[in-house]
Amino acid sequence: MADKLYELRIYTANPGKLDALNARFRDHTLALFEKHGIENLYYWTVSEGAEGEDPANLLVYVVAHKDKAAADASWKAFLADPGWQDVARKSEQDGPLLAGPPESIYMETIDIPSGEASVADESGLAKLFELRKYNTGADGLPGTIDRFQAGEAELFRKHGMQTLHFWSALDKSSFIYLLAHKDRETSRASWQGFFGEFRAFMEKYNAGNAAPAGGAGAPRMSSEIRFLTPTDYSPSK
């Protein structure tokens, strides 16, 4: 899927409306997306949100398009579809489901191997996903990508994390990646092991580079970290 354009979308529901929003996606929206050429990939509720977020009101999902022109055409056709307009109207008879417009980030795949580590439970499904977004800015993005390609992603796998996707925002503002863990306790142990080696990795990495890239000594950047649970209707779990 390296040639596809991905889209991350984050919805904030009005208090008490998340169940109705999930029902709309489950019963109607996914089929309408597919009708208009939008590929459904991941749908999650949020167990731990980024700073300042109320996870109880969040729906996060990732879809894919052929390219940006195809995405624009698909969204235009979807919004104009009488079937969607009817669903939207009926689902909001008791008030709007969303607190505001969705956040949308278009993303391109980065050439970083995803590896083969497995964190599936006995049912064959990963229990917990972790979505991390580093707001690098255009200047900080190349160095961050280089650091991950140089071995940071491999450190994740060494400590039991499954690396699923690495993306850069289409506007080059951020670096985004998706991990999977067996559960939250396992994720904490994995990160503890990772950070036990990370300082040594960065010292070696920076020694071989003219300037620090996205690590110690580089300009500080903000990050957004969310722990996610697949919805019952998510195609990928």
C-alpha positions in Angstrom: 0.0 0.0 0.0 3.0 2.2 -0.3 1.6 4.0 -3.3 -1.6 5.0 -1.6 -2.4 8.3 0.1 -3.6 7.7 3.7 -5.8 10.0 5.7 -6.0 10.2 9.5 -9.2 11.6 10.8 -10.0 12.5 14.4 -13.6 13.2 15.5 -14.6 14.8 18.8 -18.2 13.8 19.6 -20.5 15.9 21.8 -20.8 14.5 25.3 -22.9 11.4 25.3 -23.0 11.1 21.5 -20.1 8.7 20.8 -22.3 5.6 20.7 -24.6 7.2 18.2 -21.5 8.3 16.1 -20.2 4.7 16.2 -23.6 3.4 15.2 -23.7 5.8 12.2 -20.3 4.5 11.0 -21.1 0.9 11.7 -24.5 0.9 10.0 -24.0 3.4 7.2 -20.8 5.4 6.8 -18.3 2.6 6.0 -20.5 1.3 3.2 -20.9 4.8 1.8 -17.2 5.4 2.0 -16.6 2.2 0.0 -19.2 3.2 -2.5 -17.3 6.4 -3.2 -13.8 4.8 -3.4 -12.6 5.5 0.1 -10.8 2.4 1.5 -11.7 1.6 5.2 -8.7 0.5 7.2 -8.7 1.3 11.0 -11.4 2.6 13.3 -10.7 3.1 17.0 -12.0 4.5 20.2 -9.5 6.1 22.5 -8.4 4.7 25.9 -5.8 7.5 26.5 -5.9 10.7 24.5 -3.3 13.3 23.8 -2.9 16.2 26.2 -6.1 18.1 26.8 -8.3 15.5 25.1 -11.3 13.7 26.7 -10.9 10.1 25.3 -14.5 9.3 26.1 -15.6 11.6 23.2 -13.1 10.6 20.5 -13.2 8.4 17.4 -10.0 8.0 15.4 -9.7 6.3 12.0 -7.5 5.8 9.0 -8.7 5.5 5.4 -6.8 5.3 2.1 -7.2 6.9 -1.3 -5.4 6.4 -4.7 -4.0 10.0 -4.5 -5.1 13.5 -3.4 -7.2 14.1 -6.5 -9.0 10.9 -5.9 -9.5 11.8 -2.3 -11.0 15.2 -3.2 -13.4 13.6 -5.7 -14.4 10.9 -3.2 -15.2 13.3 -0.4 -17.1 15.6 -2.8 -19.2 12.6 -4.1 -19.8 11.3 -0.6 -21.0 14.6 0.8 -23.4 15.0 -2.2 -24.8 11.5 -1.9 -28.5 11.7 -1.0 -28.1 8.5 1.0 -25.5 10.2 3.3 -27.5 13.4 3.6 -30.5 11.3 4.7 -28.4 9.4 7.2 -26.8 12.5 8.6 -30.1 14.3 9.0 -31.8 11.4 10.8 -28.8 10.7 13.1 -28.8 14.3 14.2 -32.5 14.8 15.0 -31.7 15.0 18.7 -28.7 17.4 18.1 -25.3 17.3 16.3 -23.1 14.3 17.0 -19.8 16.2 16.5 -18.5 19.0 18.7 -16.7 20.6 15.7 -15.3 19.8 12.3 -13.1 16.6 12.1 -9.4 17.0 12.1 -7.9 15.5 8.8 -4.3 14.8 8.0 -3.2 13.4 4.7 -0.2 11.1 5.0 2.4 9.4 2.8 4.2 6.1 3.6 7.8 6.4 4.7 10.3 3.7 3.7 10.9 2.2 7.1 10.6 -1.6 7.4 7.6 -2.6 9.5 9.2 -5.8 10.8 7.6 -9.1 11.8 7.1 -8.8 15.5 3.7 -10.1 16.7 1.8 -9.0 19.7 -1.5 -10.8 18.9 -3.5 -12.3 21.7 -5.0 -15.9 21.7 -7.7 -14.7 19.3 -5.1 -13.5 16.8 -5.9 -9.8 17.3 -3.7 -7.1 18.8 -5.5 -5.6 21.8 -4.0 -2.2 22.0 -2.7 0.3 19.3 -0.6 3.3 19.9 -0.6 6.3 17.5 2.2 8.7 17.9 2.4 12.1 16.1 5.6 14.2 16.3 5.1 17.8 15.2 8.5 18.1 13.6 7.8 20.9 11.1 9.3 20.7 7.7 12.8 21.4 8.9 12.8 18.6 11.5 11.1 15.9 9.4 14.1 14.7 7.4 16.3 14.2 10.5 13.5 12.3 12.3 13.0 10.0 9.4 16.7 9.4 9.1 16.9 8.5 12.8 14.1 5.9 12.5 15.7 4.4 9.4 19.0 4.3 11.2 17.8 1.9 13.9 15.2 3.5 16.2 12.4 1.5 14.6 14.4 -1.7 15.1 14.7 -0.8 18.8 10.9 -0.8 19.0 10.7 -4.3 17.7 13.6 -5.5 19.9 11.5 -4.5 22.9 8.3 -6.2 21.8 6.4 -3.5 20.0 4.8 -4.2 16.6 5.6 -1.5 14.1 2.7 -1.3 11.7 3.0 2.0 9.7 5.3 5.0 9.4 4.0 8.1 7.7 4.8 11.7 7.0 2.1 14.3 6.8 1.5 15.4 3.2 2.3 19.0 4.2 5.6 17.8 5.8 4.5 19.2 9.2 4.7 15.9 11.2 5.9 12.4 11.5 3.2 9.8 12.4 3.5 6.1 13.3 1.4 3.3 14.5 2.4 0.6 17.0 0.6 -2.4 18.5 0.9 -3.9 21.9 -0.6 -6.9 23.7 -2.0 -4.6 26.4 -1.1 -1.4 28.4 1.0 -3.1 30.9 3.1 -4.7 28.1 3.4 -1.3 26.4 4.9 0.2 29.6 7.4 -2.6 29.9 8.4 -2.2 26.2 8.9 1.6 26.5 11.0 1.1 29.7 13.2 -1.3 27.8 13.4 1.0 24.8 14.4 4.0 26.8 17.1 1.9 28.6 18.9 1.7 25.2 17.8 4.9 23.5 20.4 7.2 25.0 23.2 5.0 23.8 21.6 4.8 20.4 21.4 8.6 20.1 25.0 9.1 21.2 26.1 6.7 18.5 23.7 8.2 16.0 24.7 11.8 16.7 28.4 11.0 16.6 28.0 9.9 13.0 26.1 13.0 11.9 27.2 16.6 11.4 24.3 17.8 13.5 21.7 16.1 15.8 18.6 15.1 13.9 15.4 14.9 15.8 17.0 13.8 19.1 19.2 15.1 21.9 20.4 18.6 21.0 17.8 19.1 18.3 15.0 21.7 18.6 12.2 20.5 20.9 9.0 19.4 19.2 5.6 18.7 20.5 4.0 15.2 20.3 0.6 13.7 20.5 0.2 10.2 21.8 -3.0 8.2 21.8 -3.7 4.6 22.9 -6.5 3.1 20.8 -8.9 0.1 20.9 -10.4 -1.2 17.6 -14.1 -0.7 17.2 -16.3 -3.8 16.5 -16.7 -2.6 12.9 -13.0 -1.8 12.2 -11.8 -3.9 9.1 -8.3 -4.0 10.7 -7.9 -5.2 14.2 
